[in-house]
Amino acid sequence: TGMNHVQDKTRGFKMGAVDYITKPFEIYEVKERVKTHLINTLAKKILENRNINLEKEVKVRTQELSVTQEVTIECIASLAETRDPETGGHIKRTKAYVRILAEHLKNHPKFSYFLDDETIDLIYMSAPLHDIGKVGVPDRILLSSEKLTPDDWETMKKHSVYGRDALLVAEAQLGENSFLRFAKEIAFSHHERWDGTGYPQGLKGEEIPISGRLMALADVYDALISKRVYKAPMSHAKAVEIIENDKGKYFDPDVVDAFLELEDKFRAIAFKFADFDEEKTALRSPIDSQQ
């Protein structure tokens, strides 16, 4: 261009030009400038492609790590459950309950600060380890079909401590921000009660970790609708009634409200992963099967 005033150049660059050559010009200079811009453009495209490929690789590696973590947890939990063969579907059911509760509550003002997508995924993966401490409870107590004596019950209650301690050992190797941090939290706190009458610490209200509050309701619901050596499965309706009656006593009121809105989904999960035909029959019935 023959327009060689500063304002002309400024206007040209503002319009998107990457260079500005004024007359008179040398052909060699024009060619070299064009060459430079072509090299820069090529380098930019190569860098963009590398970044895209790197993002894809990171995503794949992250997914592989997540699957490895989940499989590891499932294997450990399944090994522990060989001590109690009547609860084969317990792992699948309870972690599914916990996820739908967490997903439902993630936009609740009291939970939104905590329940982001990553946290929900980690809690979901960690849920199967809630009773890992039962490996430390003697068979005569764990598998008893009789009502436990006070001393035996105290021994049984220690499983929450055994679980926490076992996971602490693993966490010491992986670091406090490892995927096991929620597993440890859940194992230790899922028997705490909203009114402070739970164990092992007697925590009350919001002192109880959110992960423990979610697991507490999921665990109790599943225990009620499941068949055990000492009881028949309870109907879904009766289980809902019991949990609703314990709102604000055993359970976080907001978690119970979420459960009541999700009860049909709870029933569907329980039915899908039922261990026994008697459980499916009870889930279909509006009447308590124990009556």
C-alpha positions as CSV (number, residue, x, y, z in Angstrom):
1,T,0.0,0.0,0.0
2,G,1.0,3.6,-0.6
3,M,-0.8,4.6,2.6
4,N,2.1,5.0,5.0
5,H,0.8,7.2,7.7
6,V,0.8,5.9,11.3
7,Q,-2.9,6.1,11.5
8,D,-3.2,4.0,8.3
9,K,-1.0,1.3,9.8
10,T,-2.9,1.4,13.1
11,R,-6.2,1.0,11.2
12,G,-4.9,-1.9,9.2
13,F,-3.8,-3.8,12.2
14,K,-7.0,-3.1,14.0
15,M,-8.9,-4.6,11.0
16,G,-6.9,-7.9,11.5
17,A,-3.8,-7.5,9.4
18,V,-0.8,-9.4,10.6
19,D,1.7,-7.3,8.7
20,Y,1.8,-4.0,6.8
21,I,4.2,-3.3,3.9
22,T,4.4,0.1,2.3
23,K,5.6,1.2,-1.1
24,P,8.2,1.3,-2.4
25,F,9.0,-2.3,-1.4
26,E,11.5,-5.0,-2.2
27,I,10.3,-8.4,-3.5
28,Y,12.8,-10.2,-1.3
29,E,11.4,-8.5,1.8
30,V,7.8,-9.4,0.9
31,K,8.7,-13.0,0.3
32,E,10.6,-13.3,3.6
33,R,7.7,-11.7,5.5
34,V,5.2,-14.1,3.9
35,K,7.5,-17.0,4.6
36,T,7.8,-16.0,8.3
37,H,4.0,-15.7,8.6
38,L,3.5,-19.1,7.0
39,I,6.0,-20.7,9.4
40,N,4.3,-19.1,12.3
41,T,0.9,-20.3,11.1
42,L,2.1,-23.8,10.7
43,A,3.8,-23.8,14.1
44,K,0.5,-22.6,15.6
45,K,-1.5,-25.4,14.0
46,I,1.1,-28.0,15.1
47,L,0.8,-26.7,18.7
48,E,-3.0,-26.7,18.6
49,N,-3.0,-30.3,17.3
50,R,-0.5,-31.3,20.0
51,N,-2.7,-29.7,22.7
52,I,-5.8,-31.5,21.4
53,N,-4.0,-34.8,21.3
54,L,-2.6,-34.2,24.8
55,E,-6.0,-33.4,26.2
56,K,-7.3,-36.6,24.6
57,E,-4.5,-38.6,26.2
58,V,-5.0,-37.0,29.6
59,K,-8.7,-37.8,29.4
60,V,-8.0,-41.4,28.5
61,R,-5.4,-41.8,31.3
62,T,-7.8,-40.2,33.8
63,Q,-10.6,-42.6,32.8
64,E,-8.2,-45.5,33.0
65,L,-7.2,-44.4,36.5
66,S,-10.8,-44.0,37.6
67,V,-11.7,-47.4,36.3
68,T,-8.7,-48.9,38.1
69,Q,-9.7,-47.2,41.4
70,E,-13.3,-48.4,41.1
71,V,-12.3,-52.0,40.3
72,T,-9.8,-52.0,43.2
73,I,-12.5,-50.9,45.6
74,E,-15.0,-53.4,44.2
75,C,-12.5,-56.2,44.6
76,I,-11.6,-55.3,48.2
77,A,-15.3,-54.9,49.1
78,S,-16.2,-58.2,47.5
79,L,-13.5,-60.0,49.3
80,A,-14.8,-58.6,52.6
81,E,-18.3,-59.6,51.8
82,T,-17.3,-63.2,51.4
83,R,-17.5,-63.2,55.2
84,D,-21.2,-62.4,54.9
85,P,-22.5,-64.3,51.8
86,E,-26.1,-63.2,52.2
87,T,-25.4,-59.6,51.0
88,G,-24.0,-60.1,47.6
89,G,-26.0,-57.3,46.0
90,H,-25.5,-55.0,48.9
91,I,-22.5,-53.2,47.3
92,K,-24.3,-52.5,44.0
93,R,-27.5,-51.3,45.7
94,T,-26.0,-49.0,48.3
95,K,-23.6,-47.2,46.0
96,A,-26.4,-46.7,43.6
97,Y,-28.6,-45.2,46.4
98,V,-25.8,-42.9,47.5
99,R,-25.2,-41.6,44.0
100,I,-28.9,-40.7,43.3
101,L,-29.1,-39.0,46.7
102,A,-26.0,-37.0,46.0
103,E,-27.1,-36.0,42.5
104,H,-30.4,-34.9,43.9
105,L,-28.9,-32.8,46.6
106,K,-26.0,-31.2,44.7
107,N,-28.1,-28.1,43.9
108,H,-29.4,-27.9,47.5
109,P,-28.1,-24.7,49.3
110,K,-26.8,-26.8,52.2
111,F,-24.9,-29.3,50.0
112,S,-23.9,-27.5,46.8
113,Y,-20.6,-26.3,48.2
114,F,-19.5,-29.9,48.7
115,L,-21.3,-32.1,46.2
116,D,-19.6,-31.3,42.8
117,D,-19.4,-33.9,40.1
118,E,-15.9,-35.1,41.1
119,T,-16.9,-35.5,44.8
120,I,-20.0,-37.4,43.9
121,D,-18.0,-39.8,41.7
122,L,-15.5,-40.4,44.5
123,I,-18.3,-41.0,47.1
124,Y,-20.0,-43.4,44.7
125,M,-16.7,-45.3,44.2
126,S,-16.0,-45.3,47.9
127,A,-19.4,-46.4,49.2
128,P,-18.7,-50.2,48.8
129,L,-16.0,-49.9,51.5
130,H,-18.4,-48.7,54.2
131,D,-18.3,-52.1,56.0
132,I,-14.8,-53.1,55.2
133,G,-14.1,-53.2,58.9
134,K,-16.3,-56.2,59.4
135,V,-13.3,-58.3,58.4
136,G,-12.1,-57.7,61.9
137,V,-15.3,-59.0,63.6
138,P,-15.3,-62.7,64.7
139,D,-17.5,-65.0,62.6
140,R,-19.4,-66.1,65.7
141,I,-20.7,-62.5,66.0
142,L,-20.8,-61.5,62.3
143,L,-22.8,-64.6,61.2
144,S,-24.9,-65.0,64.3
145,S,-28.6,-65.6,63.7
146,E,-29.3,-64.8,67.4
147,K,-29.7,-61.4,69.1
148,L,-26.2,-60.2,70.1
149,T,-25.3,-59.9,73.7
150,P,-24.3,-56.4,74.9
151,D,-20.6,-57.4,74.8
152,D,-20.9,-58.9,71.3
153,W,-22.7,-55.8,70.1
154,E,-19.9,-53.6,71.4
155,T,-17.5,-55.8,69.4
156,M,-19.6,-55.5,66.3
157,K,-19.7,-51.7,66.6
158,K,-15.9,-51.6,66.4
159,H,-16.1,-52.4,62.7
160,S,-16.4,-48.7,61.9
161,V,-13.1,-48.1,63.7
162,Y,-11.4,-51.2,62.1
163,G,-12.5,-49.9,58.6
164,R,-11.2,-46.4,59.3
165,D,-7.9,-47.7,60.6
166,A,-7.3,-50.0,57.6
167,L,-8.0,-47.2,55.2
168,L,-5.7,-44.8,57.1
169,V,-2.8,-47.2,56.4
170,A,-3.5,-47.1,52.7
171,E,-4.1,-43.4,52.7
172,A,-0.7,-42.8,54.4
173,Q,0.9,-44.3,51.3
174,L,-1.3,-42.4,48.8
175,G,-1.6,-39.1,50.6
176,E,-4.5,-37.3,52.2
177,N,-6.0,-36.2,48.8
178,S,-6.2,-39.8,47.5
179,F,-9.5,-41.3,46.3
180,L,-9.6,-43.2,49.6
181,R,-10.3,-40.1,51.7
182,F,-14.1,-40.5,51.3
183,A,-13.9,-44.3,51.9
184,K,-12.3,-43.6,55.3
185,E,-14.8,-41.0,56.1
186,I,-17.8,-43.2,55.1
187,A,-16.5,-46.3,57.0
188,F,-16.0,-44.3,60.2
189,S,-19.2,-42.2,60.2
190,H,-22.0,-44.1,58.5
191,H,-23.4,-45.3,61.9
192,E,-23.5,-41.8,63.4
193,R,-27.1,-40.5,64.0
194,W,-28.5,-37.0,63.5
195,D,-29.5,-36.8,67.2
196,G,-26.1,-37.8,68.5
197,T,-27.0,-41.4,69.6
198,G,-24.9,-43.2,67.0
199,Y,-21.3,-44.6,67.1
200,P,-18.3,-44.5,67.2
201,Q,-18.0,-40.8,68.1
202,G,-21.6,-39.8,68.9
203,L,-21.4,-37.0,66.4
204,K,-24.6,-34.9,66.1
205,G,-26.2,-33.0,63.2
206,E,-23.9,-31.3,60.8
207,E,-20.9,-32.6,62.7
208,I,-21.5,-35.8,60.7
209,P,-19.7,-35.7,57.3
210,I,-22.1,-35.4,54.4
211,S,-20.8,-38.7,52.9
212,G,-21.6,-40.4,56.2
213,R,-25.1,-39.0,56.2
214,L,-25.8,-40.2,52.7
215,M,-24.4,-43.7,53.4
216,A,-26.4,-43.9,56.7
217,L,-29.7,-43.7,55.0
218,A,-28.7,-45.9,52.1
219,D,-27.4,-48.6,54.4
220,V,-30.5,-48.6,56.6
221,Y,-32.9,-48.7,53.7
222,D,-31.0,-51.6,52.2
223,A,-30.9,-53.5,55.5
224,L,-34.7,-53.1,55.9
225,I,-35.6,-54.5,52.4
226,S,-33.0,-57.3,52.5
227,K,-33.4,-60.9,53.6
228,R,-31.1,-61.9,56.5
229,V,-30.6,-65.1,58.5
230,Y,-32.5,-63.4,61.4
231,K,-35.3,-61.7,59.4
232,A,-37.5,-61.7,56.3
233,P,-37.2,-58.8,53.8
234,M,-39.4,-55.8,54.6
235,S,-41.7,-54.2,52.0
236,H,-40.6,-50.9,50.4
237,A,-43.5,-49.1,51.9
238,K,-42.7,-50.2,55.4
239,A,-39.0,-49.2,55.0
240,V,-40.0,-45.8,53.7
241,E,-42.4,-45.4,56.7
242,I,-39.6,-46.2,59.2
243,I,-37.1,-43.9,57.6
244,E,-39.6,-41.0,57.4
245,N,-40.4,-41.6,61.1
246,D,-36.6,-41.3,61.9
247,K,-36.3,-38.0,60.1
248,G,-34.4,-35.6,62.4
249,K,-33.6,-38.5,64.8
250,Y,-31.4,-41.0,63.0
251,F,-31.2,-39.2,59.7
252,D,-30.4,-35.7,58.3
253,P,-33.9,-34.2,57.5
254,D,-32.8,-32.9,54.1
255,V,-31.4,-36.3,53.2
256,V,-34.7,-37.9,54.2
257,D,-36.7,-35.3,52.1
258,A,-34.5,-36.3,49.1
259,F,-35.1,-40.0,49.8
260,L,-38.9,-39.4,49.8
261,E,-38.7,-37.7,46.4
262,L,-36.5,-40.6,45.1
263,E,-38.2,-43.5,46.7
264,D,-39.5,-45.0,43.4
265,K,-35.9,-45.0,42.1
266,F,-34.7,-46.6,45.4
267,R,-37.3,-49.4,44.9
268,A,-36.2,-49.9,41.2
269,I,-32.5,-50.2,42.3
270,A,-33.4,-52.6,45.1
271,F,-35.4,-54.8,42.7
272,K,-32.8,-54.8,39.9
273,F,-30.0,-55.9,42.3
274,A,-32.1,-58.1,44.6
275,D,-30.3,-61.2,46.0
276,F,-33.5,-63.3,46.6
277,D,-36.9,-63.8,45.1
278,E,-38.4,-63.1,48.5
279,E,-36.9,-59.6,48.3
280,K,-38.5,-59.0,44.9
281,T,-41.8,-60.2,46.2
282,A,-41.6,-57.9,49.2
283,L,-40.6,-54.9,47.0
284,R,-43.7,-55.5,44.8
285,S,-46.0,-55.6,47.9
286,P,-47.5,-52.5,49.5
287,I,-47.8,-54.6,52.7
288,D,-45.0,-55.4,55.1
289,S,-44.0,-59.0,54.4
290,Q,-43.1,-59.5,58.0
291,Q,-46.7,-58.9,59.1
